[in-house]
Amino acid sequence: MAEPREHWLATPDGDICWFEWGTPSDGPSVLLLHATGFHARLWDQVVLHLPPGTHIIAPDLVGHGRSYRPATLVDWIANAAALLPLVDQFAGAPLVACGHSGGGYILTWLAAQRPGAFRHLLLIDPTIFDPDLYHPTGQPIPDPEDHPVARRRNAWDSADAMVARFAERLPYSAWQPAVLVDYCHYGLLPAPAGRGYELACPPALEASVYQGAQRTNPYGWLASLAVPTSIIRAKTGERDGPLDFSVSPTWPGLGELIRAVRDEQWSDHSHFIPMEAPQRLADLVADQI
């Protein structure tokens, strides 16, 4: 598939970058929402395996990629609401939407607000936790600098240097090599000082997303979600700390609660399903087009 076209969506707080492959038609369009800390071009290898001519939309979420950066991202609903104008722009065509991790959480909120815009949701190991893990409203927000992701390396000489450093290290060594290249080449921006590159999603900003992950309980809208939904979960197990993505964070009871039409575990994969199995995931998306 050809290179995507880059667009910008103006919002009161800043511009959101989004990418488009193909052109709208009478058939469904595909909306792809990436995970926390990543960017829209991590979907490139999934897009490559979708049927030729499919119309695809993939935004950089707020604070990610080339989209605008607020000071923090603890408010997950505000991050989701920023995408409503993009959903509305394509509401005339049924959307088959696929959201990974935090993108899956955001997708459920968008579908609750605009159920008529969606034909099918595919939630790929969404960060929707056990209901008992959500904090009461008003609880103090932890300092993002206290989260271990805030200490991620932020300065790089080049994308190739980033690829070389990660290629033999988990979890990246389990990814398809082309996905890792996309992650690094599109996930860096020129450093403001003029030398080298920095992560498009700064570590402290990414950490603030994690610090807000259990502040907004989604079960108020999930119980009434009306769009047909499929859930794909990674292997299960005990997490070994906040940066352990080898197992699924998704609450096992989610599928039954929302009456998912498909709820299955891909036990041979970690949380990073789109990076490890892009063709398998593309086939799943294509089944709904």
C-alpha positions, -999 to 999 in steps of 0.1 A, spaced: 0 0 0 12 35 -8 26 59 18 -2 76 38 -13 112 34 -6 134 65 -34 156 78 -39 180 107 -70 184 128 -73 217 146 -86 216 181 -89 244 208 -59 230 226 -36 222 196 -34 203 163 -37 165 160 -18 148 133 -36 119 115 -27 97 85 -49 84 58 -45 55 33 -70 51 4 -101 71 -1 -136 68 14 -160 46 -4 -194 29 1 -176 3 23 -164 6 58 -134 28 67 -109 15 93 -99 36 123 -67 26 141 -58 39 176 -23 32 190 -12 24 225 3 48 251 38 59 243 36 49 206 24 66 174 1 61 144 29 48 121 33 17 142 2 5 123 21 5 90 28 -33 90 -9 -40 98 -20 -16 70 4 -34 46 -16 -66 50 -51 -51 47 -70 -55 14 -57 -30 -13 -79 1 -15 -91 0 21 -97 34 35 -77 37 67 -74 65 93 -48 65 120 -42 95 143 -13 103 166 -31 105 200 -27 137 220 9 140 233 21 114 209 38 114 175 34 148 158 2 158 177 3 186 202 18 181 237 -1 192 268 18 195 301 3 162 313 -20 135 301 -37 122 332 -72 129 320 -80 100 297 -114 113 288 -100 146 276 -76 127 254 -104 107 239 -127 137 234 -100 154 213 -107 127 187 -145 132 184 -142 156 155 -122 131 136 -148 104 142 -176 129 132 -157 136 100 -161 100 89 -194 92 106 -211 88 73 -193 56 66 -194 28 90 -161 26 109 -144 -7 117 -122 5 146 -92 -12 162 -76 1 194 -46 -14 211 -40 -10 249 -49 26 259 -62 31 223 -88 4 231 -99 22 262 -103 54 243 -121 36 215 -148 24 239 -155 59 251 -157 72 215 -181 44 206 -203 52 237 -205 88 225 -211 80 188 -225 45 186 -240 51 151 -205 58 137 -191 24 143 -198 -10 127 -174 -31 148 -148 -25 176 -117 -46 179 -101 -42 213 -66 -55 213 -55 -62 249 -72 -30 261 -60 -14 294 -93 -18 310 -86 -32 345 -106 -51 371 -133 -27 383 -120 -28 419 -86 -13 407 -101 21 398 -94 49 423 -122 71 438 -126 105 422 -106 132 438 -77 110 448 -43 130 445 -24 125 413 10 109 417 40 128 404 47 114 369 84 117 377 79 89 402 69 64 375 97 43 361 88 51 325 98 87 332 134 75 333 134 62 297 163 73 275 151 104 256 182 115 236 192 97 204 218 103 177 196 87 151 167 63 145 192 36 133 210 39 166 177 34 185 169 3 163 203 -12 170 200 -7 208 165 -23 210 168 -51 184 182 -77 209 162 -65 240 128 -75 252 101 -67 244 114 -53 211 132 -84 201 99 -102 199 85 -76 175 85 -81 138 118 -63 127 100 -39 103 77 -28 131 107 -19 153 121 2 124 88 20 121 87 26 158 121 42 159 120 61 126 86 77 132 89 79 169 117 105 171 116 142 164 145 166 160 157 178 194 149 215 201 186 222 208 194 213 172 215 182 178 202 147 177 166 135 183 141 131 211 112 108 217 80 121 201 62 112 233 85 125 261 90 101 289 75 123 316 44 129 295 41 91 289 45 86 326 16 109 333 -7 88 311 2 57 333 -4 77 364 -39 86 352 -47 51 340 -68 41 371 -84 75 377 -113 73 353 -135 43 357 -148 32 323 -175 9 336 -202 36 336 -202 35 298 -190 0 292 -221 -16 306 -242 1 279 -218 -2 250 -240 -10 220 -215 -16 192 -205 -52 183 -171 -58 199 -143 -83 197 -117 -86 224 -83 -101 218 -62 -107 250 -25 -116 254 -13 -144 276 -22 -141 313 -1 -142 344 12 -120 373 28 -88 362 63 -82 375 61 -45 380 46 -16 361 67 -20 330 60 -57 326 40 -60 294 46 -97 289 11 -105 301 -24 -90 296 -37 -61 317 -73 -67 305 -99 -77 331 -109 -113 322 -146 -105 328 -147 -76 303 -160 -98 274 -190 -111 293 -198 -76 306 -200 -60 272 -215 -90 255 -185 -93 231 -192 -112 200 -156 -126 201 -134 -129 232 -103 -149 228 -67 -152 241 -37 -152 218 -16 -170 244 15 -171 223 18 -133 224 25 -106 249 6 -73 253 23 -61 221 1 -81 197 1 -56 168 39 -55 169 44 -92 171 16 -104 147 7 -76 123 -5 -100 96 -27 -121 119 -42 -89 133 -48 -75 98 -66 -106 89 -89 -101 119 -96 -65 109 -102 -76 73 -129 -100 84 -150 -71 95 -146 -49 64 
